[in-house]
Amino acid sequence: MRSFAKFALVSFCILGTFFFCIGTVRSENTASEISSKIPADLAPALNLPEVLLCMNSSSGIRIGFCGSAGSGCRRAQTFLKDLRLAFPNKKIESFWIAFHDPDRALFRFDGDFLVQEPDLVVLDFYQGDPDHLARIREALVRKILRKDPGCGILFADPTGKKYIAPSRSESDGDLARASAFVPHQKMFSGTWFDDIPTGECRPLYTTLGVPVWASQVPGSCLTFRFRGTAVKIEDVLAPNGARLKIFLDGKEILTVDRFANSIKAGSFTIAEGIADSEHTVSIEILSSDSGRTFFRISRVLILGDLL
């Protein structure tokens, strides 16, 4: 009886090992089998190794595209079409967030893009100064891997004809600290209100995607503190746009005019390349004989951390 039990146990172990090996061979063959079904000119553009890295066997894949509108969007549509041909039985979800310049994407990447939890990120910024774009890509890669170390990453190569995988061992530069926030009530003094979009403001406010705070009372201020090296403002330009006095660490450093002939998105830089330490910024609405005292703010962009 003992001999039979011992024989059965050994047989079970041998069979288990056999089927495990078969399963392993099948899983290893999956990538090559898939690749063999894809046209030779399509496989490099899809960058299958990076796609397979984050393709979940049960739930499929969620792909986030981030880049310039127009040609970037068309490339994304082609990429998805080809990917669905390569993986006809997989669930492939996608979303697209367009930024007119990579610098804006850098600051808003965490709050606008990564919160949607992609399995694969496709960055389509390739037009512009190559050195600057390289720094932007490096910072975005750091942000992605900080959020999800297993996330796949691709970006458009300089020709814009295919996607390539970036290095995952680049140093974490200062740009990776870029972030954005919507001002909150404790930062305001004077009279401010949540600007409800009406008329021609409605499409613009929908595009901004965040609440817009506004004031038209001279002397009203926005004040906040941060630790970092740069700060910018995203706001709304308008025919009744105000003149603003800007203070950094208690010193008046500039005056900006938010006038425009029509209502449109705007932005301005308060400081760049300052010491990486604690700073206080104040923005005050100035009086105007012409009645231009309206200031609308959507986001504050900082290269650092909000305090």
Steps between C-alpha positions, in 0.01 A plus 500: 500500500785732590672418170184588307462831685864585434457410131189718473675796662800476268272466196300805605818710536627388159168579329476836678848596384415391144186712478674797661770486231238473227324805640825691519587419140155609390525829687847564358373432151214749536708804406661333201168355384338843517795665325486250216142603423583868470639652178871572521449874449242516778681323784774764550244781514297319767812415704357165608748427781384808692133432423527138616674617816179660626234291321289332769385153400153547648412871488694603189664843496415866565706740288542870566617728218652836588627745242423765245166507324476444126767266367554347844132413525503342155802288594318388814199389295726302267684345795172384658370363173817297442510385862146367481596309186794349688291414808145435373394317816632755750309785661680819399389826662650841432483868585668805348604827664637767269739775609610768258851491647698244702574749779132520589478121496791487743320701767155348453605140437428366850163664553359476147657185357640249750185507715333303218733205578628388158682168454693647205588865444572629149672840490478674165721807535776506240488848347711769664846541646642144529691565823200657670268222384746243633483662845119513486480132403742405776288683758177342372659154512599562864145608582351192334731253673454673834124448464518145358838325454336239277345746256608470136640811331540594134571828327509617140844490344636811318343388171156463655459169314539254788507475877807406700549407865706744713775407740375426850831577664527874429572730794210668674536863399353811655222512239341186645388715796264700278140506619182705478225592743171689501500783757270447799307744714759531777741652248267790418448832671245759393207402278522186287243262348479178305446631147210308343551486121237665282486603136835509324679388820331160504710320231825642643417402858409150384841472337677622815338216690531660847310761703592857413525746790441867424494845652428846367570692820825702511717407795386137505797263531605141441785383726671161522827345615715237330845349509663487157667683213223628269136612502254580220132589478231372263212746469242647264564808286203727425402852384441587867821328612673665797850626559669300775781583740719200581698456822763236569619457858357840591661691213313638199661341194269576205166621369305301241202597285231236436323691223407337168252586226313175564466247778770232475739291709818671611804448719792697640823424683565646843847359560745243363837381620455632853658340808357161593356617831172622652333786311183709540312632197227766510292624207302821550235648269572866417238771457426628149338817365367297206332244727732215401523322835393144417749221582414134437747229609481128424831347617832573665798311356803445722833329461509373855255429782203696632529592869 
